Amino acid sequence: MEKSLDRKIARILSDRSCRDFVLADAKDGDMAYGLAAPGRSPEHYAHEGRFRSLDEYRQLMREIVAQGLVDIMLMSASSSEVLTIQERLFDQSPVTPAVRANDATDIWLAAGHRRGALVAGRYGTQPSRPFRTATIDQIMCGKAECPPDERRLGADLGLYSVTFNNDTERDRETLEAYKTFRLEAEAKGFRHFLEVFDPNACDGHCPEDLPHFVNDQIVRTLAGVTRRGRPLFLKIPYHGPAAMEALAGYDRSLVVGVLGGSSGTTYDAFQMLWEAKNHGARAALYGRKINNSEHQLTFVKHLRAVADDQIGPEEAVRAYHADLERLGMRPYRALEEDLQRTAAATGYAGTGSPAQAARRPDQASLGAHLRSVPRPPGRPAQEPDFSKMSPAEKARWNLERWRQILG
């Protein structure tokens, strides 16, 4: 069956005015979070803090693929082996299976949880180092070596992520690992899309203009890569209209996409997609935003409507809440609260900001510190005044908020 991804990418590349939009569900969280990856079980009691099982996580993947509204289902190699190779889930589906092809150290967040709450680890505060668990052959056929006639048994598309920390040795190591991957992928007919995170631990040499730094690193990295080795599209943090327009307008062969980052409100998810698209993005990959929603199929339905210019962000939030009511489901937030825009964290570890290099306080001191940030009259007690917060304070506040949402 023809894949919607291939059709849309072809149209986007041939016509700069094309409004097609690629939407991906990123359910590769087991490569990062461990037991917490599938998200909180909707059938838990508050004191239990139970997470979904891996089987439940994969069942959600099956349901979203059957719905057919996303273009890509991104998984771990082990989930893809079950769904793509063994079950042949994608054979008669327009959805393309994809696998996280590397797991650099900045996504090593399996630090454990206690009573259903995540416990902060320290990998995310150290400079990212390249690493790959799965091999390309294992992704394509489920074993260490693939005969040519078995390379289409599994996925032929992978996500490769890089993080630049403005450090010569670290960044060179990252680029060497990406080069090795690209050459192997080209030789084996394996496609990839490139995820570029914000610096995760740049110590005393963080770039002053973060959006410009990330954009420059992308175009410099790909300038030496010929067509056969280039990524199908990009997955990057959304740094606002100016940065998106600059990158999307630089090279028409680059299809730029945004990563979802932390859960936030429903409006955060819809507004980011809508705004990014209207400033040049043509793809979005949402993981936590989908996985932590009240009802994933309904959330994806409205996300698709926003991506296809059928509805605006605020209207989509209202429609989503109306659908939840029809389903007899209680939303996590009241409608008016869910229509608010919050500070978004863009990295796996909850920040994605250079300020993440600062030492993280424990939960008690973090809460006390953020409660001390001034609030203007009339602002709810649980929400600080973001205008008076440093980037580090904003990042840590949003990390704590995401932990509360998840568990």
MARSELO-815090 format. One record per residue (C-alpha): residue in three letters; x, y, z. Coordinates in Angstrom, 3 decimals. Layout:
REM MARSELO-815090
<rec residu="ALA" east="X" north="Y" up="Z"/>
...
***
This chain:
REM MARSELO-815090
<rec residu="MET" east="0.000" north="0.000" up="0.000"/>
<rec residu="GLU" east="1.197" north="3.515" up="-0.805"/>
<rec residu="LYS" east="2.402" north="5.310" up="2.293"/>
<rec residu="SER" east="1.041" north="8.777" up="3.013"/>
<rec residu="LEU" east="4.532" north="9.860" up="4.128"/>
<rec residu="ASP" east="6.082" north="9.176" up="0.728"/>
<rec residu="ARG" east="3.265" north="10.942" up="-1.095"/>
<rec residu="LYS" east="3.414" north="14.017" up="1.117"/>
<rec residu="ILE" east="7.198" north="14.370" up="1.096"/>
<rec residu="ALA" east="7.220" north="14.165" up="-2.702"/>
<rec residu="ARG" east="4.593" north="16.896" up="-2.972"/>
<rec residu="ILE" east="6.256" north="19.135" up="-0.390"/>
<rec residu="LEU" east="9.610" north="18.924" up="-2.196"/>
<rec residu="SER" east="8.092" north="19.638" up="-5.598"/>
<rec residu="ASP" east="5.891" north="22.555" up="-4.522"/>
<rec residu="ARG" east="7.001" north="25.032" up="-1.846"/>
<rec residu="SER" east="3.416" north="26.273" up="-1.454"/>
<rec residu="CYS" east="2.127" north="22.764" up="-0.694"/>
<rec residu="ARG" east="0.193" north="22.613" up="2.598"/>
<rec residu="ASP" east="0.634" north="18.866" up="3.159"/>
<rec residu="PHE" east="1.785" north="18.074" up="6.673"/>
<rec residu="VAL" east="3.479" north="14.982" up="8.102"/>
<rec residu="LEU" east="2.274" north="13.897" up="11.529"/>
<rec residu="ALA" east="4.065" north="11.272" up="13.618"/>
<rec residu="ASP" east="3.245" north="9.560" up="16.894"/>
<rec residu="ALA" east="6.516" north="9.066" up="18.782"/>
<rec residu="LYS" east="6.054" north="5.946" up="20.897"/>
<rec residu="ASP" east="9.761" north="5.237" up="21.297"/>
<rec residu="GLY" east="9.761" north="6.333" up="24.943"/>
<rec residu="ASP" east="10.915" north="2.920" up="26.171"/>
<rec residu="MET" east="14.317" north="3.868" up="24.728"/>
<rec residu="ALA" east="14.421" north="6.695" up="27.268"/>
<rec residu="TYR" east="12.246" north="6.299" up="30.353"/>
<rec residu="GLY" east="12.112" north="2.645" up="31.311"/>
<rec residu="LEU" east="8.999" north="1.530" up="33.219"/>
<rec residu="ALA" east="7.427" north="4.993" up="33.071"/>
<rec residu="ALA" east="7.570" north="5.155" up="29.244"/>
<rec residu="PRO" east="4.009" north="3.909" up="28.533"/>
<rec residu="GLY" east="2.556" north="6.626" up="30.777"/>
<rec residu="ARG" east="0.152" north="6.475" up="33.689"/>
<rec residu="SER" east="-2.539" north="3.821" up="33.540"/>
<rec residu="PRO" east="-6.015" north="5.400" up="33.353"/>
<rec residu="GLU" east="-7.296" north="2.595" up="35.600"/>
<rec residu="HIS" east="-5.081" north="3.291" up="38.607"/>
<rec residu="TYR" east="-6.041" north="4.526" up="42.042"/>
<rec residu="ALA" east="-4.315" north="7.741" up="43.042"/>
<rec residu="HIS" east="-2.216" north="6.107" up="45.754"/>
<rec residu="GLU" east="-1.016" north="3.340" up="43.421"/>
<rec residu="GLY" east="0.663" north="5.427" up="40.726"/>
<rec residu="ARG" east="0.606" north="2.501" up="38.299"/>
<rec residu="PHE" east="2.022" north="2.848" up="34.798"/>
<rec residu="ARG" east="0.721" north="1.085" up="31.723"/>
<rec residu="SER" east="2.407" north="-2.157" up="30.754"/>
<rec residu="LEU" east="4.420" north="-2.597" up="27.579"/>
<rec residu="ASP" east="1.553" north="-4.650" up="26.122"/>
<rec residu="GLU" east="-0.850" north="-1.772" up="26.792"/>
<rec residu="TYR" east="1.616" north="0.660" up="25.223"/>
<rec residu="ARG" east="1.803" north="-1.466" up="22.073"/>
<rec residu="GLN" east="-1.954" north="-1.853" up="21.962"/>
<rec residu="LEU" east="-2.228" north="1.932" up="21.776"/>
<rec residu="MET" east="0.192" north="1.827" up="18.831"/>
<rec residu="ARG" east="-2.040" north="-0.714" up="17.074"/>
<rec residu="GLU" east="-5.126" north="1.434" up="17.633"/>
<rec residu="ILE" east="-3.508" north="4.618" up="16.351"/>
<rec residu="VAL" east="-2.143" north="2.823" up="13.278"/>
<rec residu="ALA" east="-5.611" north="1.382" up="12.607"/>
<rec residu="GLN" east="-7.070" north="4.899" up="12.901"/>
<rec residu="GLY" east="-4.782" north="5.918" up="10.015"/>
<rec residu="LEU" east="-4.492" north="9.631" up="10.826"/>
<rec residu="VAL" east="-0.770" north="9.751" up="11.568"/>
<rec residu="ASP" east="1.787" north="9.279" up="8.808"/>
<rec residu="ILE" east="4.516" north="7.694" up="10.961"/>
<rec residu="MET" east="4.532" north="5.437" up="14.000"/>
<rec residu="LEU" east="7.932" north="5.791" up="15.676"/>
<rec residu="MET" east="8.874" north="2.841" up="17.919"/>
<rec residu="SER" east="11.771" north="1.119" up="19.612"/>
<rec residu="ALA" east="13.384" north="-1.737" up="17.683"/>
<rec residu="SER" east="11.785" north="-4.285" up="20.005"/>
<rec residu="SER" east="8.270" north="-2.883" up="19.496"/>
<rec residu="SER" east="8.820" north="-2.725" up="15.745"/>
<rec residu="GLU" east="9.930" north="-6.360" up="15.722"/>
<rec residu="VAL" east="6.575" north="-7.336" up="17.232"/>
<rec residu="LEU" east="4.311" north="-5.011" up="15.239"/>
<rec residu="THR" east="6.133" north="-4.650" up="11.907"/>
<rec residu="ILE" east="7.903" north="-7.986" up="11.445"/>
<rec residu="GLN" east="5.811" north="-10.492" up="13.373"/>
<rec residu="GLU" east="2.287" north="-9.048" up="13.126"/>
<rec residu="ARG" east="2.704" north="-7.331" up="9.712"/>
<rec residu="LEU" east="0.672" north="-4.437" up="11.122"/>
<rec residu="PHE" east="1.788" north="-1.936" up="8.476"/>
<rec residu="ASP" east="1.442" north="-4.077" up="5.335"/>
<rec residu="GLN" east="-2.060" north="-2.811" up="4.540"/>
<rec residu="SER" east="-1.735" north="0.549" up="6.256"/>
<rec residu="PRO" east="-0.858" north="4.009" up="4.884"/>
<rec residu="VAL" east="1.184" north="4.549" up="8.078"/>
<rec residu="THR" east="4.978" north="4.144" up="7.838"/>
<rec residu="PRO" east="6.782" north="2.270" up="10.631"/>
<rec residu="ALA" east="9.925" north="3.958" up="11.930"/>
<rec residu="VAL" east="12.427" north="3.055" up="14.644"/>
<rec residu="ARG" east="14.659" north="5.137" up="16.907"/>
<rec residu="ALA" east="18.035" north="4.289" up="15.398"/>
<rec residu="ASN" east="20.237" north="5.683" up="18.160"/>
<rec residu="ASP" east="19.935" north="6.391" up="21.854"/>
<rec residu="ALA" east="22.570" north="8.957" up="22.788"/>
<rec residu="THR" east="23.151" north="9.506" up="26.487"/>
<rec residu="ASP" east="21.011" north="12.640" up="26.775"/>
<rec residu="ILE" east="17.880" north="10.485" up="26.445"/>
<rec residu="TRP" east="18.998" north="7.996" up="29.127"/>
<rec residu="LEU" east="16.259" north="8.872" up="31.602"/>
<rec residu="ALA" east="15.589" north="5.452" up="33.106"/>
<rec residu="ALA" east="16.476" north="6.817" up="36.532"/>
<rec residu="GLY" east="13.614" north="5.090" up="38.312"/>
<rec residu="HIS" east="10.391" north="6.215" up="39.905"/>
<rec residu="ARG" east="9.033" north="6.176" up="43.418"/>
<rec residu="ARG" east="5.318" north="5.848" up="44.175"/>
<rec residu="GLY" east="4.507" north="6.671" up="40.571"/>
<rec residu="ALA" east="6.607" north="9.863" up="40.423"/>
<rec residu="LEU" east="9.725" north="10.167" up="38.310"/>
<rec residu="VAL" east="13.020" north="10.466" up="40.169"/>
<rec residu="ALA" east="15.562" north="12.703" up="38.479"/>
<rec residu="GLY" east="18.735" north="11.046" up="37.207"/>
<rec residu="ARG" east="21.973" north="12.732" up="36.193"/>
<rec residu="TYR" east="22.582" north="11.579" up="32.612"/>
<rec residu="GLY" east="20.661" north="14.516" up="31.168"/>
<rec residu="THR" east="22.890" north="17.005" up="32.991"/>
<rec residu="GLN" east="26.069" north="15.597" up="31.396"/>
<rec residu="PRO" east="27.167" north="16.360" up="27.808"/>
<rec residu="SER" east="25.518" north="14.059" up="25.292"/>
<rec residu="ARG" east="27.617" north="11.128" up="24.057"/>
<rec residu="PRO" east="26.731" north="9.072" up="20.953"/>
<rec residu="PHE" east="25.475" north="5.511" up="21.336"/>
<rec residu="ARG" east="23.374" north="3.017" up="19.335"/>
<rec residu="THR" east="21.645" north="-0.013" up="20.855"/>
<rec residu="ALA" east="19.880" north="-1.260" up="17.710"/>
<rec residu="THR" east="21.718" north="-1.889" up="14.451"/>
<rec residu="ILE" east="20.289" north="-1.037" up="11.061"/>
<rec residu="ASP" east="20.049" north="-4.739" up="10.189"/>
<rec residu="GLN" east="18.135" north="-5.493" up="13.368"/>
<rec residu="ILE" east="15.690" north="-2.703" up="12.546"/>
<rec residu="MET" east="15.244" north="-3.928" up="8.962"/>
<rec residu="CYS" east="14.923" north="-7.683" up="9.534"/>
<rec residu="GLY" east="15.151" north="-8.398" up="13.253"/>
<rec residu="LYS" east="18.602" north="-9.981" up="13.299"/>
<rec residu="ALA" east="22.281" north="-9.101" up="13.126"/>
<rec residu="GLU" east="22.702" north="-9.703" up="9.390"/>
<rec residu="CYS" east="20.014" north="-9.241" up="6.752"/>
<rec residu="PRO" east="20.090" north="-11.107" up="3.436"/>
<rec residu="PRO" east="19.077" north="-8.656" up="0.658"/>
<rec residu="ASP" east="15.657" north="-10.292" up="0.244"/>
<rec residu="GLU" east="14.823" north="-9.769" up="3.949"/>
<rec residu="ARG" east="15.605" north="-6.061" up="4.249"/>
<rec residu="ARG" east="11.960" north="-5.089" up="3.762"/>
<rec residu="LEU" east="10.625" north="-7.324" up="6.521"/>
<rec residu="GLY" east="10.959" north="-4.568" up="9.106"/>
<rec residu="ALA" east="11.226" north="-0.793" up="8.989"/>
<rec residu="ASP" east="13.350" north="1.053" up="6.441"/>
<rec residu="LEU" east="13.067" north="4.404" up="8.224"/>
<rec residu="GLY" east="14.783" north="5.488" up="11.431"/>
<rec residu="LEU" east="15.189" north="8.507" up="13.663"/>
<rec residu="TYR" east="18.774" north="9.572" up="14.380"/>
<rec residu="SER" east="19.298" north="12.264" up="17.005"/>
<rec residu="VAL" east="22.233" north="14.591" up="17.650"/>
<rec residu="THR" east="22.959" north="17.165" up="20.333"/>
<rec residu="PHE" east="25.589" north="19.872" up="19.880"/>
<rec residu="ASN" east="27.044" north="21.417" up="23.037"/>
<rec residu="ASN" east="29.379" north="24.021" up="21.496"/>
<rec residu="ASP" east="32.340" north="21.826" up="22.461"/>
<rec residu="THR" east="34.872" north="20.786" up="19.795"/>
<rec residu="GLU" east="35.652" north="17.297" up="21.080"/>
<rec residu="ARG" east="32.103" north="16.357" up="22.059"/>
<rec residu="ASP" east="30.561" north="17.728" up="18.869"/>
<rec residu="ARG" east="33.200" north="16.097" up="16.674"/>
<rec residu="GLU" east="32.455" north="12.765" up="18.356"/>
<rec residu="THR" east="28.755" north="13.288" up="17.667"/>
<rec residu="LEU" east="29.414" north="14.078" up="14.007"/>
<rec residu="GLU" east="31.743" north="11.094" up="13.550"/>
<rec residu="ALA" east="29.056" north="8.763" up="14.892"/>
<rec residu="TYR" east="26.431" north="10.341" up="12.605"/>
<rec residu="LYS" east="28.776" north="9.977" up="9.624"/>
<rec residu="THR" east="29.297" north="6.279" up="10.352"/>
<rec residu="PHE" east="25.543" north="5.780" up="10.617"/>
<rec residu="ARG" east="24.841" north="7.687" up="7.384"/>
<rec residu="LEU" east="27.328" north="5.687" up="5.350"/>
<rec residu="GLU" east="25.939" north="2.381" up="6.596"/>
<rec residu="ALA" east="22.367" north="3.550" up="6.023"/>
<rec residu="GLU" east="23.119" north="4.618" up="2.461"/>
<rec residu="ALA" east="24.769" north="1.281" up="1.678"/>
<rec residu="LYS" east="21.781" north="-0.658" up="3.029"/>
<rec residu="GLY" east="18.958" north="1.462" up="1.614"/>
<rec residu="PHE" east="17.879" north="2.678" up="5.036"/>
<rec residu="ARG" east="16.254" north="6.115" up="5.240"/>
<rec residu="HIS" east="16.399" north="8.395" up="8.239"/>
<rec residu="PHE" east="15.124" north="11.661" up="9.616"/>
<rec residu="LEU" east="17.375" north="13.806" up="11.776"/>
<rec residu="GLU" east="16.500" north="15.050" up="15.245"/>
<rec residu="VAL" east="18.581" north="17.963" up="16.529"/>
<rec residu="PHE" east="18.166" north="18.745" up="20.205"/>
<rec residu="ASP" east="19.108" north="21.976" up="21.950"/>
<rec residu="PRO" east="22.418" north="21.842" up="23.876"/>
<rec residu="ASN" east="21.878" north="19.769" up="27.000"/>
<rec residu="ALA" east="25.036" north="20.526" up="29.009"/>
<rec residu="CYS" east="27.291" north="23.231" up="27.601"/>
<rec residu="ASP" east="28.668" north="24.408" up="30.957"/>
<rec residu="GLY" east="30.186" north="27.907" up="30.676"/>
<rec residu="HIS" east="30.114" north="28.139" up="26.876"/>
<rec residu="CYS" east="26.439" north="28.045" up="25.983"/>
<rec residu="PRO" east="25.533" north="29.917" up="22.796"/>
<rec residu="GLU" east="23.929" north="33.293" up="23.435"/>
<rec residu="ASP" east="21.550" north="32.961" up="20.479"/>
<rec residu="LEU" east="20.238" north="29.412" up="20.824"/>
<rec residu="PRO" east="17.895" north="29.343" up="17.780"/>
<rec residu="HIS" east="20.637" north="30.732" up="15.529"/>
<rec residu="PHE" east="23.142" north="28.227" up="16.928"/>
<rec residu="VAL" east="20.858" north="25.243" up="16.260"/>
<rec residu="ASN" east="19.991" north="26.435" up="12.747"/>
<rec residu="ASP" east="23.639" north="27.021" up="11.891"/>
<rec residu="GLN" east="24.652" north="23.606" up="13.194"/>
<rec residu="ILE" east="21.992" north="21.949" up="11.029"/>
<rec residu="VAL" east="22.928" north="23.605" up="7.758"/>
<rec residu="ARG" east="26.659" north="23.263" up="8.415"/>
<rec residu="THR" east="26.287" north="19.562" up="9.244"/>
<rec residu="LEU" east="24.270" north="18.821" up="6.106"/>
<rec residu="ALA" east="26.315" north="20.981" up="3.723"/>
<rec residu="GLY" east="28.783" north="18.136" up="3.263"/>
<rec residu="VAL" east="26.127" north="15.450" up="2.842"/>
<rec residu="THR" east="25.080" north="14.481" up="-0.691"/>
<rec residu="ARG" east="21.517" north="13.667" up="-1.660"/>
<rec residu="ARG" east="21.627" north="9.910" up="-1.037"/>
<rec residu="GLY" east="22.787" north="10.390" up="2.540"/>
<rec residu="ARG" east="20.590" north="13.329" up="3.547"/>
<rec residu="PRO" east="17.733" north="13.015" up="6.039"/>
<rec residu="LEU" east="14.187" north="12.749" up="4.734"/>
<rec residu="PHE" east="13.200" north="15.583" up="7.051"/>
<rec residu="LEU" east="14.252" north="17.310" up="10.279"/>
<rec residu="LYS" east="12.847" north="17.105" up="13.791"/>
<rec residu="ILE" east="13.892" north="20.127" up="15.879"/>
<rec residu="PRO" east="12.678" north="22.220" up="18.820"/>
<rec residu="TYR" east="10.346" north="25.019" up="17.802"/>
<rec residu="HIS" east="12.083" north="28.303" up="18.622"/>
<rec residu="GLY" east="9.475" north="30.636" up="17.201"/>
<rec residu="PRO" east="8.478" north="32.097" up="13.834"/>
<rec residu="ALA" east="11.735" north="33.883" up="12.951"/>
<rec residu="ALA" east="13.967" north="30.842" up="13.502"/>
<rec residu="MET" east="11.549" north="28.548" up="11.658"/>
<rec residu="GLU" east="11.244" north="30.875" up="8.679"/>
<rec residu="ALA" east="15.021" north="31.295" up="8.475"/>
<rec residu="LEU" east="15.662" north="27.544" up="8.353"/>
<rec residu="ALA" east="12.683" north="26.595" up="6.180"/>
<rec residu="GLY" east="13.569" north="29.331" up="3.680"/>
<rec residu="TYR" east="17.273" north="28.503" up="3.485"/>
<rec residu="ASP" east="17.192" north="25.266" up="1.483"/>
<rec residu="ARG" east="14.096" north="23.998" up="-0.291"/>
<rec residu="SER" east="15.420" north="20.420" up="-0.108"/>
<rec residu="LEU" east="15.103" north="20.522" up="3.693"/>
<rec residu="VAL" east="11.702" north="19.527" up="5.070"/>
<rec residu="VAL" east="11.597" north="20.986" up="8.564"/>
<rec residu="GLY" east="9.597" north="19.402" up="11.363"/>
<rec residu="VAL" east="9.120" north="20.188" up="15.046"/>
<rec residu="LEU" east="9.315" north="17.962" up="18.098"/>
<rec residu="GLY" east="6.537" north="18.107" up="20.637"/>
<rec residu="GLY" east="8.506" north="18.239" up="23.875"/>
<rec residu="SER" east="6.719" north="18.113" up="27.209"/>
<rec residu="SER" east="2.981" north="17.573" up="27.594"/>
<rec residu="GLY" east="1.771" north="21.039" up="28.545"/>
<rec residu="THR" east="-1.835" north="21.990" up="27.892"/>
<rec residu="THR" east="-3.911" north="20.819" up="24.947"/>
<rec residu="TYR" east="-3.681" north="24.344" up="23.547"/>
<rec residu="ASP" east="0.129" north="24.113" up="23.703"/>
<rec residu="ALA" east="0.052" north="21.090" up="21.405"/>
<rec residu="PHE" east="-2.383" north="22.484" up="18.862"/>
<rec residu="GLN" east="-0.982" north="26.019" up="18.878"/>
<rec residu="MET" east="2.628" north="24.878" up="18.370"/>
<rec residu="LEU" east="1.685" north="22.783" up="15.349"/>
<rec residu="TRP" east="-0.500" north="25.509" up="13.841"/>
<rec residu="GLU" east="2.064" north="28.277" up="14.358"/>
<rec residu="ALA" east="5.046" north="26.205" up="13.205"/>
<rec residu="LYS" east="3.215" north="25.171" up="10.032"/>
<rec residu="ASN" east="2.295" north="28.738" up="9.200"/>
<rec residu="HIS" east="5.967" north="29.711" up="9.408"/>
<rec residu="GLY" east="7.379" north="26.902" up="7.281"/>
<rec residu="ALA" east="7.286" north="23.607" up="9.203"/>
<rec residu="ARG" east="5.868" north="20.625" up="7.339"/>
<rec residu="ALA" east="6.105" north="17.909" up="9.990"/>
<rec residu="ALA" east="5.495" north="17.389" up="13.704"/>
<rec residu="LEU" east="6.422" north="14.455" up="15.920"/>
<rec residu="TYR" east="4.478" north="14.342" up="19.155"/>
<rec residu="GLY" east="5.289" north="11.793" up="21.842"/>
<rec residu="ARG" east="4.391" north="12.912" up="25.363"/>
<rec residu="LYS" east="1.703" north="15.272" up="24.081"/>
<rec residu="ILE" east="-0.183" north="12.312" up="22.584"/>
<rec residu="ASN" east="0.753" north="9.690" up="25.146"/>
<rec residu="ASN" east="-0.262" north="11.811" up="28.143"/>
<rec residu="SER" east="-3.562" north="12.978" up="26.670"/>
<rec residu="GLU" east="-6.878" north="11.869" up="28.159"/>
<rec residu="HIS" east="-7.917" north="9.896" up="25.061"/>
<rec residu="GLN" east="-5.232" north="9.388" up="22.454"/>
<rec residu="LEU" east="-7.394" north="8.587" up="19.424"/>
<rec residu="THR" east="-9.527" north="11.679" up="20.002"/>
<rec residu="PHE" east="-6.462" north="13.842" up="20.603"/>
<rec residu="VAL" east="-4.878" north="12.614" up="17.346"/>
<rec residu="LYS" east="-8.129" north="13.268" up="15.466"/>
<rec residu="HIS" east="-8.044" north="16.937" up="16.426"/>
<rec residu="LEU" east="-4.290" north="17.193" up="15.943"/>
<rec residu="ARG" east="-4.798" north="15.945" up="12.376"/>
<rec residu="ALA" east="-7.568" north="18.497" up="11.805"/>
<rec residu="VAL" east="-5.241" north="21.326" up="12.889"/>
<rec residu="ALA" east="-2.431" north="19.954" up="10.703"/>
<rec residu="ASP" east="-4.755" north="19.852" up="7.690"/>
<rec residu="ASP" east="-5.981" north="23.453" up="8.162"/>
<rec residu="GLN" east="-9.501" north="22.273" up="9.010"/>
<rec residu="ILE" east="-9.674" north="23.937" up="12.415"/>
<rec residu="GLY" east="-7.780" north="26.482" up="14.502"/>
<rec residu="PRO" east="-6.021" north="25.738" up="17.822"/>
<rec residu="GLU" east="-8.573" north="27.282" up="20.184"/>
<rec residu="GLU" east="-11.526" north="25.764" up="18.354"/>
<rec residu="ALA" east="-9.746" north="22.391" up="18.392"/>
<rec residu="VAL" east="-9.319" north="22.539" up="22.180"/>
<rec residu="ARG" east="-13.019" north="23.267" up="22.642"/>
<rec residu="ALA" east="-13.971" north="20.460" up="20.246"/>
<rec residu="TYR" east="-11.622" north="18.059" up="22.043"/>
<rec residu="HIS" east="-13.232" north="18.826" up="25.398"/>
<rec residu="ALA" east="-16.680" north="18.349" up="23.878"/>
<rec residu="ASP" east="-15.627" north="14.934" up="22.579"/>
<rec residu="LEU" east="-14.251" north="13.970" up="25.990"/>
<rec residu="GLU" east="-17.593" north="14.874" up="27.527"/>
<rec residu="ARG" east="-19.410" north="12.699" up="24.977"/>
<rec residu="LEU" east="-17.050" north="9.850" up="25.856"/>
<rec residu="GLY" east="-17.834" north="10.313" up="29.546"/>
<rec residu="MET" east="-14.208" north="11.190" up="30.302"/>
<rec residu="ARG" east="-13.128" north="13.832" up="32.774"/>
<rec residu="PRO" east="-10.412" north="16.137" up="31.332"/>
<rec residu="TYR" east="-7.214" north="16.709" up="33.282"/>
<rec residu="ARG" east="-7.834" north="20.448" up="33.286"/>
<rec residu="ALA" east="-10.866" north="22.699" up="33.117"/>
<rec residu="LEU" east="-11.484" north="24.078" up="29.622"/>
<rec residu="GLU" east="-10.325" north="27.599" up="30.434"/>
<rec residu="GLU" east="-7.103" north="26.257" up="31.962"/>
<rec residu="ASP" east="-6.549" north="23.971" up="28.986"/>
<rec residu="LEU" east="-6.835" north="26.980" up="26.665"/>
<rec residu="GLN" east="-3.795" north="28.599" up="28.292"/>
<rec residu="ARG" east="-0.323" north="28.574" up="26.785"/>
<rec residu="THR" east="2.498" north="27.433" up="29.068"/>
<rec residu="ALA" east="6.282" north="27.410" up="28.893"/>
<rec residu="ALA" east="7.252" north="24.373" up="26.808"/>
<rec residu="ALA" east="10.164" north="22.071" up="27.563"/>
<rec residu="THR" east="11.695" north="20.671" up="24.382"/>
<rec residu="GLY" east="14.131" north="17.993" up="25.491"/>
<rec residu="TYR" east="13.674" north="14.426" up="26.660"/>
<rec residu="ALA" east="14.965" north="15.383" up="30.088"/>
<rec residu="GLY" east="12.311" north="18.072" up="30.355"/>
<rec residu="THR" east="14.246" north="21.186" up="29.382"/>
<rec residu="GLY" east="16.282" north="21.261" up="26.206"/>
<rec residu="SER" east="17.778" north="24.556" up="27.355"/>
<rec residu="PRO" east="21.470" north="25.354" up="27.858"/>
<rec residu="ALA" east="20.470" north="26.241" up="31.389"/>
<rec residu="GLN" east="20.027" north="22.522" up="31.964"/>
<rec residu="ALA" east="23.763" north="22.375" up="32.584"/>
<rec residu="ALA" east="23.121" north="23.951" up="35.984"/>
<rec residu="ARG" east="22.888" north="21.547" up="38.898"/>
<rec residu="ARG" east="19.302" north="20.419" up="39.478"/>
<rec residu="PRO" east="17.964" north="20.838" up="43.007"/>
<rec residu="ASP" east="16.083" north="18.079" up="44.738"/>
<rec residu="GLN" east="12.283" north="18.134" up="44.555"/>
<rec residu="ALA" east="11.750" north="19.858" up="47.902"/>
<rec residu="SER" east="14.218" north="22.669" up="47.231"/>
<rec residu="LEU" east="12.951" north="23.012" up="43.656"/>
<rec residu="GLY" east="9.400" north="23.541" up="44.854"/>
<rec residu="ALA" east="10.489" north="26.020" up="47.507"/>
<rec residu="HIS" east="12.639" north="27.912" up="45.013"/>
<rec residu="LEU" east="9.888" north="28.244" up="42.437"/>
<rec residu="ARG" east="7.314" north="29.248" up="45.029"/>
<rec residu="SER" east="9.618" north="32.155" up="45.889"/>
<rec residu="VAL" east="9.463" north="33.573" up="42.345"/>
<rec residu="PRO" east="7.287" north="36.735" up="42.381"/>
<rec residu="ARG" east="3.719" north="36.587" up="41.056"/>
<rec residu="PRO" east="1.739" north="39.615" up="39.921"/>
<rec residu="PRO" east="-1.645" north="40.285" up="41.543"/>
<rec residu="GLY" east="-4.349" north="37.950" up="40.308"/>
<rec residu="ARG" east="-2.053" north="35.221" up="39.019"/>
<rec residu="PRO" east="-2.941" north="31.751" up="40.393"/>
<rec residu="ALA" east="-0.723" north="30.649" up="43.275"/>
<rec residu="GLN" east="0.519" north="27.592" up="41.418"/>
<rec residu="GLU" east="1.801" north="29.605" up="38.449"/>
<rec residu="PRO" east="4.827" north="31.912" up="38.815"/>
<rec residu="ASP" east="5.394" north="35.072" up="36.803"/>
<rec residu="PHE" east="7.382" north="33.787" up="33.828"/>
<rec residu="SER" east="8.464" north="37.315" up="32.885"/>
<rec residu="LYS" east="10.575" north="37.462" up="36.062"/>
<rec residu="MET" east="12.083" north="33.966" up="35.679"/>
<rec residu="SER" east="15.450" north="33.106" up="34.194"/>
<rec residu="PRO" east="15.625" north="30.456" up="31.437"/>
<rec residu="ALA" east="16.905" north="27.974" up="34.043"/>
<rec residu="GLU" east="13.960" north="28.688" up="36.348"/>
<rec residu="LYS" east="11.452" north="28.324" up="33.499"/>
<rec residu="ALA" east="12.987" north="25.033" up="32.436"/>
<rec residu="ARG" east="12.975" north="23.587" up="35.946"/>
<rec residu="TRP" east="9.420" north="24.793" up="36.607"/>
<rec residu="ASN" east="8.184" north="23.075" up="33.466"/>
<rec residu="LEU" east="10.095" north="19.873" up="34.290"/>
<rec residu="GLU" east="8.404" north="19.704" up="37.682"/>
<rec residu="ARG" east="5.014" north="20.464" up="36.133"/>
<rec residu="TRP" east="5.479" north="17.669" up="33.576"/>
<rec residu="ARG" east="6.373" north="15.222" up="36.356"/>
<rec residu="GLN" east="3.130" north="16.135" up="38.103"/>
<rec residu="ILE" east="1.141" north="15.602" up="34.914"/>
<rec residu="LEU" east="2.744" north="12.219" up="34.259"/>
<rec residu="GLY" east="2.458" north="10.918" up="37.728"/>
***
